[in-house]
């Protein structure tokens, strides 16, 4: 006989204790398969007390619905010390806990078993002890009564060590034998302190259940879903609002009250209008969301204009603007003379002439004549390229008065590109002929020409974007056209990042000519670049493939920061990593360690796990490992992992530098090789907003101590050999942040221009919200359509047991009419 409830079981918890929870139990108990009675709390000694939903309040429904599996939920309320004590049997806590489980089942013999909800179990190193704890719980319950059930609540994991919340103690495949059912708590990706978004986004759910269904018995698994949502207040900072986090939990019906104008941000009363609003449906994440009291809303791509190098990008469907590098912005005023470098009037010595430039070799000199029609004061600027670190100096003379220009900063952003420099500012030039001559201080410099102008200036720029604000009146609950009583605020949503070493070279091997001999040299072994033939973009995904030593063609490196992302191939063995001179920082597959060498001497090491990539996954899904090193004089730091975690320090003796690059004993793949300055950092945090009326406000810059700023390029150097994090007391989240204007006295019906000007690269300009200064928000919630969609996915896509909803009394009550009866 066909089991029409296969995959359609429903579990809930009695956490809320509100009237709607009891209404659902009374009217829709026939839709429920399992209920966790959220009553039992375990402490650090292993003692269980009854602190949640009273058993007496549940007895009516326990008697009314005998088909329901009523489980005694035992929780630690996310207290890490309790989980640790139980796991480690500290002072006999686990022994006591096991006896307490028997005690409460004896006390409530009608229970179907227990529901174990232990959270904050720590890292992967705790997995064996955690597995033993759950094994002991399972065996204890089954020894007491084999018919009693054990449900375990597990964190959402996308793989081994794949927790977003640090719960890497949990390994699904290890725990599968120690439960009758498992409810995966795949809710909480977005929470009160996070950036706004779906509580359970699609990408996380798919990753979690692809993993769970593969390694656990699918028929045991409940797909965890939220019945609740969050309303994040985005008109001011939490500190100014007097709250810890900007998010406030909402049941479905609280969200409905925002939609219908029952609630507002002035205590649900004047002066803020009570405005009904519509919700948007996110068809990717299958969830509704809304913008209460927001009068205009723009994504980064909605800018009416933007200037390069600010470009539009997309990540997880978020359309943002960012700049990956700064470009020199120049102004010349009136240009009176404009000469290209490729047309000298004369040249001597070793000079290579092309259409646009001359390249100055040993003893090379080129001369240019120009005429000034009217005597006066002028600015003179010239354009050059320093192609490499050892081609970095030039003499430029105006009418025989020579100036020397050179560059020794490793991180200088204009290497290998052209830039304009000032030769003379406010110089008097008589009417008639004048001469500019150039010669090489260091052979290899390229001269592109010069200009005589009225007013030359230059500065590095990350671009800017202009947006148009168009506030319009809304109709309130009484049908009256309404607007803010005291004005608007503009909130800018951006993603910032922690500072990284000032970039010297970023190599992802995607250029058409990825390893030109003018820049690279293979010191040993063989290297080639593989490019994805199926990508039609101009810079397809590519991999450096080979073994030996590949280096930049320059021997003067010493204080550097090197980072690489590498993968070990099936035949690869031994060591692979980055090197500078005779210092080699590597992952050693044979020893399963991160190691640091100077010559043949091992200076330090730490254990790590390294797995080779299978042949089938080499090009499409390689297992990449990040390894990096920072050398400052005789001090060296070793880092690894996606979070650039410091692993250990060491001291060098007799280090003199040399070549730098990637090195391996056997065949590896490398998708990134990054060179940065060891002392100088580039922040990814500041942007300015130019408001209507022209006022400019700076946002995002962190206060730092013990650093020296370069105000031209907005980079800073640490004054002593410390980690960058020690220079600041603030941190930067990898979530989107919100920055707020003061009150803007804008008038509904008018349009206003606002500009966002990033001062740092890698700042993502995501969205702009113009809202009522009394308050506005982003609201995500769950409705019947969202829950039913994922219930069907659980049943038919992953073939799981059913769904587990957190928690009863928060949901859209129409849900129960859409779910099948369980009896």
C-alpha positions, 0 to 999 in steps of 0.5 A, spaced: 500 500 500 502 506 498 504 511 504 502 517 502 505 520 508 512 518 506 516 524 506 511 528 509 512 528 516 511 534 520 515 536 527 514 542 531 516 545 538 512 548 543 517 553 545 512 559 544 507 558 549 502 563 546 495 563 544 496 561 537 501 555 539 495 552 543 490 554 537 494 550 532 495 544 537 488 544 538 485 545 531 491 542 527 494 536 531 492 531 526 497 535 521 503 533 526 507 527 527 512 529 532 512 535 538 518 536 542 516 539 548 520 544 550 521 544 557 527 540 560 534 544 561 540 541 562 546 545 566 553 544 567 552 538 572 548 534 568 542 536 572 535 537 568 530 542 570 523 543 567 523 551 565 520 551 559 513 550 557 509 547 563 507 539 562 500 541 565 499 546 559 500 540 554 496 534 557 490 536 554 493 536 547 497 530 549 491 526 551 487 529 545 492 527 539 495 520 541 498 519 534 503 524 536 510 522 538 511 527 544 518 528 545 521 531 551 526 536 549 532 537 553 536 543 551 542 547 553 540 554 551 546 554 546 551 554 553 558 552 550 560 550 557 554 545 558 556 542 552 563 541 554 562 539 561 557 533 558 562 531 552 568 531 557 564 528 563 567 534 567 566 532 574 561 526 572 556 531 568 555 526 563 554 520 568 549 524 571 546 527 565 544 519 562 541 518 569 537 524 568 534 522 562 532 516 565 528 520 570 524 524 566 522 518 562 520 515 568 516 521 570 512 522 564 511 515 561 507 517 556 513 520 552 515 517 546 522 518 547 527 524 548 529 530 543 536 532 544 538 539 543 545 541 544 548 547 541 555 550 541 559 544 541 566 547 538 570 545 533 572 539 529 577 537 534 571 535 539 568 530 534 570 524 537 568 526 544 561 528 541 560 522 538 561 518 544 556 523 548 551 521 543 552 514 542 551 514 550 545 517 550 542 513 544 544 506 548 542 509 555 535 510 552 535 504 548 537 500 554 531 503 558 526 501 553 528 499 546 521 502 543 523 509 546 525 514 540 531 519 540 531 525 536 537 529 535 537 536 533 543 538 529 546 544 526 546 546 518 552 543 515 554 543 508 560 538 509 565 536 514 567 542 518 562 546 513 558 549 519 557 557 518 556 558 526 562 554 528 559 548 530 564 543 526 564 538 532 558 535 528 559 530 523 553 527 520 555 521 518 558 519 525 552 521 528 547 517 523 547 511 527 545 514 534 538 517 532 532 514 530 530 521 527 534 528 526 532 535 525 537 539 522 536 546 524 537 549 518 534 556 520 538 562 523 543 564 517 540 571 518 539 573 525 538 579 529 545 581 528 547 579 521 545 583 515 538 582 512 536 576 508 532 570 508 533 566 515 534 560 510 537 562 504 536 557 498 544 556 497 545 554 504 539 549 504 541 546 498 548 545 501 546 542 507 541 537 504 545 535 499 550 533 504 545 530 509 541 526 504 548 523 502 551 521 508 545 520 513 539 515 512 534 520 509 528 517 512 531 519 519 532 526 517 527 532 518 528 538 514 528 544 519 524 550 517 523 557 520 516 559 521 519 566 523 522 572 520 526 578 522 525 586 521 532 589 521 531 597 523 536 600 518 535 608 519 540 608 525 546 604 528 544 599 534 547 603 539 544 610 537 537 606 537 539 603 544 539 596 542 544 590 541 542 588 534 538 591 529 534 585 528 527 584 531 524 577 531 517 577 527 512 572 527 508 571 520 502 575 523 507 581 526 510 581 519 502 582 516 501 588 521 507 591 518 504 590 511 497 592 513 500 599 516 498 597 524 505 598 526 510 603 525 516 606 528 513 611 533 510 606 538 504 604 532 502 611 533 503 618 530 507 622 528 510 617 523 504 615 518 501 608 518 502 606 511 500 599 508 505 596 503 506 591 499 511 585 499 516 583 494 517 575 493 524 573 492 523 567 487 530 564 488 530 563 496 522 562 495 521 567 501 517 574 502 520 581 504 518 588 504 521 595 506 517 598 511 517 606 511 522 606 505 520 611 500 526 610 495 530 604 494 536 603 489 541 597 487 548 599 485 547 598 478 541 603 478 546 609 478 544 614 473 552 614 471 558 612 474 566 613 472 571 608 471 574 604 475 568 603 478 564 597 475 558 593 476 558 586 479 554 581 481 554 576 487 548 571 489 544 576 485 546 582 489 548 587 483 553 592 486 558 597 484 566 596 486 573 598 484 578 593 484 584 598 483 585 605 483 586 609 476 590 616 476 585 621 475 588 627 471 586 634 470 590 639 465 585 645 464 587 648 458 592 644 454 597 649 449 602 643 447 600 636 447 606 631 444 606 624 444 613 620 446 613 617 439 615 623 435 622 626 438 625 631 434 632 628 435 635 622 439 641 619 441 644 613 444 640 606 445 633 609 444 627 605 441 622 609 438 614 606 437 608 610 435 606 612 442 613 612 446 620 611 446 624 606 451 630 609 453 636 604 454 643 605 456 645 612 454 639 613 451 636 620 450 631 624 446 629 631 445 622 634 444 622 642 441 615 645 442 613 653 441 609 657 446 605 662 443 604 667 448 609 668 454 606 666 461 605 662 467 604 654 465 604 647 468 608 642 464 606 635 465 609 628 462 607 621 462 611 615 463 611 608 465 616 604 469 615 597 466 618 593 472 621 594 479 628 595 476 626 599 470 624 605 475 628 612 474 628 617 469 631 624 468 627 629 465 629 636 463 625 643 461 630 648 457 636 644 460 634 644 467 633 637 469 629 633 474 630 626 476 624 621 477 624 615 480 620 610 484 622 605 489 616 603 493 614 596 491 607 597 492 606 603 488 600 602 484 602 605 477 607 599 476 606 597 469 602 602 467 602 609 465 601 615 469 602 623 469 607 626 473 608 634 474 615 636 471 614 644 473 608 647 476 607 655 475 613 656 471 614 662 466 615 660 459 617 666 454 614 666 447 618 662 442 621 655 442 623 651 448 626 644 449 624 638 453 629 632 453 629 625 457 634 620 459 634 614 462 636 614 470 635 606 469 634 603 462 628 601 460 623 606 462 618 608 457 616 616 455 609 617 452 610 624 452 608 631 455 603 637 455 603 644 457 597 646 460 594 652 465 593 647 471 595 640 472 593 636 477 592 628 479 590 623 484 588 616 484 581 614 484 576 609 485 571 612 481 564 615 483 557 613 482 551 618 481 544 616 484 537 620 483 533 620 489 525 620 488 521 621 494 514 620 493 508 620 497 504 614 500 497 613 502 496 611 509 491 607 512 486 612 512 486 613 505 490 620 506 497 622 502 502 622 507 510 623 508 515 623 513 513 629 518 520 631 519 524 629 513 528 623 510 535 619 512 539 616 507 542 609 508 547 606 504 548 598 504 556 596 503 560 591 504 567 592 507 573 588 508 579 587 512 585 591 510 590 587 506 597 588 504 598 593 499 598 590 492 604 589 488 602 584 483 595 579 483 596 574 478 590 569 476 593 567 470 587 569 466 590 574 461 591 572 454 599 572 455 599 569 462 607 568 463 611 573 458 618 572 459 619 579 460 616 578 467 616 571 469 622 566 469 622 558 470 628 557 475 626 550 475 621 545 472 616 546 467 610 550 468 604 551 463 597 555 464 590 551 463 584 555 461 577 553 461 575 552 454 568 552 455 568 560 458 567 565 453 569 571 457 575 575 456 578 572 462 576 565 463 578 561 469 585 559 469 590 554 472 598 554 473 600 547 472 606 544 473 612 543 478 619 546 480 620 554 481 616 559 477 618 566 479 617 574 477 623 576 473 626 580 479 632 578 484 631 584 489 625 582 493 626 581 501 620 584 505 614 581 502 607 578 503 606 572 498 600 568 498 598 562 493 592 558 492 594 551 490 591 544 489 595 537 490 594 533 483 593 525 484 600 524 482 603 530 486 607 529 493 611 533 497 612 540 498 608 546 495 608 553 497 611 560 496 618 562 496 623 568 497 630 567 496 632 561 500 625 561 504 620 556 503 613 556 506 609 550 504 604 545 505 607 538 505 602 533 503 607 527 506 607 530 513 600 533 513 604 539 516 605 547 514 612 548 514 617 553 513 624 552 511 630 556 510 635 552 505 634 545 508 633 547 515 626 547 518 624 553 522 617 551 524 611 547 522 604 546 524 599 540 523 594 541 518 589 536 513 591 536 506 587 532 501 589 531 493 584 533 488 581 527 484 583 527 476 575 528 475 575 534 479 582 538 477 579 543 472 572 544 475 572 543 482 579 543 485 581 542 492 584 549 493 589 551 500 591 558 501 598 558 504 602 565 505 608 568 508 610 575 511 617 577 511 619 583 515 627 583 516 629 577 520 622 576 522 617 571 518 610 570 519 606 564 516 598 564 515 594 559 512 586 558 510 581 562 507 581 566 513 588 568 513 589 565 520 596 566 523 599 559 524 606 561 527 612 566 527 619 564 526 626 568 526 631 568 520 638 569 520 642 571 514 636 572 509 638 577 503 632 576 499 632 574 491 627 571 487 620 570 489 614 566 486 611 559 487 615 552 488 613 545 488 616 538 489 611 535 485 605 537 480 600 542 483 595 547 480 595 554 482 589 559 481 592 565 485 599 568 486 599 574 490 605 579 492 604 584 497 608 589 501 610 586 508 609 593 511 604 597 508 596 595 508 591 597 503 584 598 507 578 596 504 573 600 508 572 608 506 567 611 502 564 618 501 557 620 500 556 627 497 549 629 499 544 634 495 546 641 496 554 639 496 555 636 503 560 631 503 560 626 509 566 620 510 564 613 512 567 607 514 574 609 516 577 605 522 581 609 527 588 606 527 594 607 532 601 605 531 601 606 523 603 612 518 598 614 513 600 615 505 594 620 504 595 620 497 594 613 496 590 612 502 594 606 505 598 605 511 604 602 514 605 599 521 610 602 525 613 596 528 612 589 526 605 587 528 599 584 525 594 589 522 589 587 527 593 590 533 592 597 530 585 598 531 580 596 536 574 596 531 573 590 527 570 589 520 564 584 519 564 580 512 556 582 512 553 588 509 554 594 513 549 600 514 551 607 514 546 613 515 545 620 514 543 625 518 536 628 517 535 630 510 529 636 509 527 633 502 520 634 499 516 629 496 515 630 488 522 632 487 528 629 485 535 629 488 542 627 486 547 624 491 554 621 489 557 615 492 565 616 492 569 610 494 576 612 497 578 605 497 578 599 493 574 592 494 568 596 497 561 593 495 556 599 494 550 594 494 544 598 496 541 605 498 535 606 502 531 613 502 526 612 508 522 616 514 527 619 519 523 616 524 525 609 522 525 604 516 527 597 515 528 591 511 523 585 513 524 578 511 518 573 513 516 566 512 509 565 509 505 558 507 508 558 500 515 559 502 514 553 507 510 548 502 515 549 497 521 547 501 516 541 504 515 539 497 523 539 496 524 535 502 519 530 500 521 529 493 528 532 491 531 529 497 526 524 500 527 526 507 522 524 513 519 531 512 520 538 515 521 540 522 518 547 523 521 552 529 517 553 532 509 552 533 505 559 534 509 563 529 507 560 523 502 562 518 496 558 520 494 557 513 500 552 513 496 547 516 490 547 511 496 546 506 499 540 509 496 533 509 493 529 515 498 525 519 492 520 521 
